[in-house]
């Protein structure tokens, strides 16, 4: 077994703290990565606090993982020692169901294996990227370009693909008017991708103070949703709305901003998606949801980012400051993603 250092929550009631544990040895089809950086996702906090479902403790969070390969199994074909690599939100799936065969492992009909707070197919708990090393089967490892800032690449493994995937699926691009609800870790990536794909991008935010930041990211327009006149000025104008907000909010108001046949895509995780029937039928509108992307699409996203020099805007932190980072994240006090320097472990 591989001795591993990490930070873990021993229960929902206590803060993360140093914890040593064991990873499996590198098998014939495995890749071992020395973790350099790990992004901090809001879902990390939700899961250690049991906000969504009972967790598996001790819990080592982290599913935005980048580092350098230090060992590969005898049968590994696509990765070599010394290369940069990444791991996202999942580390396995059945690989034989219809969805897996269609490169949609995130929707595996048997359920994919999450990078942490899950059990692998042998029933062993999975531990995430708040640690110094990880062992993952080759099929779920991603190539990372040497061109990109490695620390700023880490959030692409969740925040990046969560926004890239729906924009690609609905073929958002030139000639489309796209609105992005919220300007946080997900929202700022949605703006970058929307602009890169050629869409006319508007940020919808409750906070007028974010307008300059939105424009600096490339947004063409900014609407303060607390201002009734501004909201009325954009009613019925958007082809797509990508809603990144995880707090409860009024979806009906946002549906009114869509054109006929427009689509609102939810990628945030509020307590519920609730919309009045007339908000849908009064314009043949669609309300949809999207998760992360499959491995093939995630690699496509990383390659696109390397080609267009797209990374996340981050604040690099020491791992000992993770609890403070969580507190700031809850207050929206980060532009736009915390990333842990694992060298501080």
N, C-alpha and C positions, 0 to 999 in steps of 0.2 A: 504494500500500500504506500501511497505518496503522502507524506506528512505535509499538512497545509495550514497556513496561518490565515485567519480571517477575522471579521467582525460579525457578531451574531446577536440576535435578540433571543434570550432564553425563555421569554414569555411576553405576552402583549403588554404587561405592566411595567417592564423595565427597559432602559435604554440599551442600545447596541453597545457591545463591549468586546475586547479581544477574546478570541476562541480558537483553539487548535482542533483540527479534525483530520480525517483521512479521505483522500481521493483514491479511486481505483487505479491500479497499474495500467499503463498504456497497452491496450490490446492490439490485435493485428490491424484493426480498422480505425484505430483511435488517433487523435492528435492531442498533444499536450501543449498548452499555451501558458507562457509566463505572462501574467496579467500586468499591464503597465497602467491602464486607466479604466475606470468604470463610471459610467454616468449614473446620476441619481434621478430616478423616475418617481413621480408622485405615487405610482402604484406600489413602490417599495414601502412607503409609509402606510398606505392602506393595508397592505398584507401583514406587516408586523403588528399592526393594531387590530387585526381580525375584523376590519370594517366590512369585508365582503363575505367571508366564510372562515370557518375555523382553520387556523394555520397549523403547519407542522414545525414544531420547535425542538431544539434550537433552529433558528432560521437565519441563514446568510443571504441577504438580498442581493440584487444586482443582475440586470440582464442587458446592459449596454457595455459589452466587454471588448476591449482591444488589447493586443499584446503581441508578443513574438513567439513563434513556434520553437520549442526546445526539444521535442521528440515526436517521432511519428511511428506508427505501427508498420510491421513488415509488408502489409498489403495496401497501405495508403498510396494512392496514385497521383493525387492532385495537389499535395502540399509537401513542402520540404522544410527541414530545420533552418531556422534563421529568417524565414519569411514573416511578414506581418500578417495577422489574422484577427478575425472578430467572431464573436458569438452573440446572438440576440436572445429573443424571448423564449426560444424552444431549443431543445437538444436532442429530440427524437420524435418519431411518429411511427405508425404501423408500416408506412411506405408501400402498402399494397392496396389500400382502399381506393375508391374512385377519385376522391379529392387529392390524395397523395400522388396518385398517378398523373393528375392534372397540375402538379406543382403547387398545390394548395394545402401544404402540410399543416398550416395554421388552422385549417378546418378539418383535420383528420377525423374520420367518422368513428374511430376508436378513441379519439382524444390524443392530442400531442402531449409530449412530456415537457413541461415547463422547466426553465433553467433553474428555478428555485421554488421552494414551497410546493413541491410535487414529489411523486415517487416514480422512479424509473420502471422499466418493464420487468425488472427483477425485484421490485418492491422496496428499493433502497431510496431514502430521501435524497433529493437533489439540492445542491448548495450553489449559490450564485457568485457574482463577481466581486463582492466586497472581500476579496481573498487574493492570495499571491499566485495561484495557479489553478488551472481547470483542465479536465480531460473530457473530450467530446468526440463522438464518432464523426468520421470525415464528412459525411453527408450534411452535417449541420454546422460546419465551419465555413467561414467566409473569407475571401481574399480582400485585403486592405492595401490600397495603393500607398507607396512610399511618398507620393506627391502631396498627400494631405497631412495637415496637422493632426497628429495621432490623438491627442487628448480631445480635440474638438470633433473628431470623427466618432467617438464613442456614442454620443446620443443618437447618431444616425441609425443605430441598431434597434431603436424603439421609436423615438420621436420622429426620426426621419422616415422610416418605412411605414409608420402608421399614417402619415400624411401623403407620402408618395403613392402608396398602393391605391387608395380610392381615387386620387386624381388621375392615375393611369387607367384604372378600371372604367371610369366614366368618361375617359378620353377628353379631359379638360385641357383646353389649349387656345390657340389663336382664334379670335372671334367670339370667345366666351367671356361673360362677366362673372367672375368668381368673388364671393364674399367669404371672408374668414372670420369666424366668431371667436374672439379671445386671442390675446397676444402673449402667450406663455411658451413653454417648452415645445408644445405641439404647434401652436399657432404661428410662431416665428418661422418654423420649417415649412408650414403650409404656404406662407407668403413667398418664401424663397423659391419653392418648387413651382407655385402658380405663375410667378413672374418668369421663371426659366422656361416654362412650357408655352409662354406667349399669351396667357390670359390677362385680362384687365382686372386687377386685384383691388378689392376694397376691404379694409379691416373694420369690423364692427366691434366696438368696445364700449364698456360702461365708463371708461376712464379717459377723459379728454387729454390727460397728461401723456398718454402713450402715442399721440399723433406723430410727433417728430421721430420717435423710434420706429414706428411703422413705415414712415416715408424713407428712413435710412435703410430699411430692409428691402425697399423696392416697391412697396405698396403705392398704387396710383391714387387711391382715395382713402378717406378715413371718416367714419360716421360714429358719432357719440350716441349710443342707443338710449341714453336717458333724456336726450333732446328730441321732443316730439316732432319738431319741424324738420330736423335732419332725417329722422326715420321716415316721415311722410314723403320726403323728397326722393327716397329710393324704393318706395313700394312698387312691387311688380317689375323690378328691373334686373334681377339676377337669374342667370341660367343655373348656377350651382351655389350652394352655401355649404361650406365645410365647417361644422360646429365642433370646436375642440374643447369646450368648457365642461368640466366635471361637476361643478356646483349646480344645484337645481335652478332652472330658469324657464321662462315662458317660450316654449317652442312655437306657439301660435303666432306670436308677433313676427318671428323670423320667417315662418311659412308665408306670411303676407308680403314679404319682400321678394318672393320668387315670381318669375314670369310664369305664364301658362306652360305646363309641362316641365316646370323646373323641379330640381331635386335638392333636398337638404340631406346631407350625409353626416351622421353623428359618429364621431370618433372619441369623444369624451365619455366619461362614465358617471353621469348623475344618478340619483336614486331611481329615476324612471324617465322614460321617453313618453311624454303625454301630449297628445295633440287632439283638438276638436275635429270631428269628422268634416265639418264645413271648411276647415283649413286645407283639407286634402281635395275634396270633391269640387270646391269652388275654384277650379283652375287645373284640374287633372294633374295635381302635384304629387310628388313622391317623397316619402320620408324613408331613408335607408340608413344602414349602419355598416361599419367596416372595422375590421381588426387590423392586425399587422399583415405583412405579406408573406408569401412562401419563400423558400430559400433561393430559388431561381430569381424571383423578383427582387429580393433583398440584395442579391449580388448585382443585378441590373442597376439598382438604385445607387449602390456604392460606386459602380463604374461610371454612372452618370455624374455623380458628385466629383469624382476624380477628374473627369473631362471638363466640368464646368466650374471647378474650384468652389464647391458648395460644402460647407461644414456648419456645425451649430455654433451659436454664440454662447460661450461658456464662462463660468467662474471656477477655477481650479482650487480644490480644497484639500487639506490634510484629513485623513480618515478620522482622526480624533475629534474633528469638528463636525461630525455627521449629525449629531443631535441639534446643534445650532443651525446647521443647514436645513434640516427638516422644519424647524421653527420658522426660518425665513421663507422657505418654500411655501408653507401654508399661508403666509402673509403676502405672497406674490413678490417677495423682495429678492429677485434674481433675474438677471438677463443673460440667457434665458434658461440655462441648465447648469446645475452643479455637476462637476466631474471630480471624482476622487483620484488623487495621485497615489497609486498603490505603493509606490516607493516609501510612503510615510507609514505603512503598516508596521 
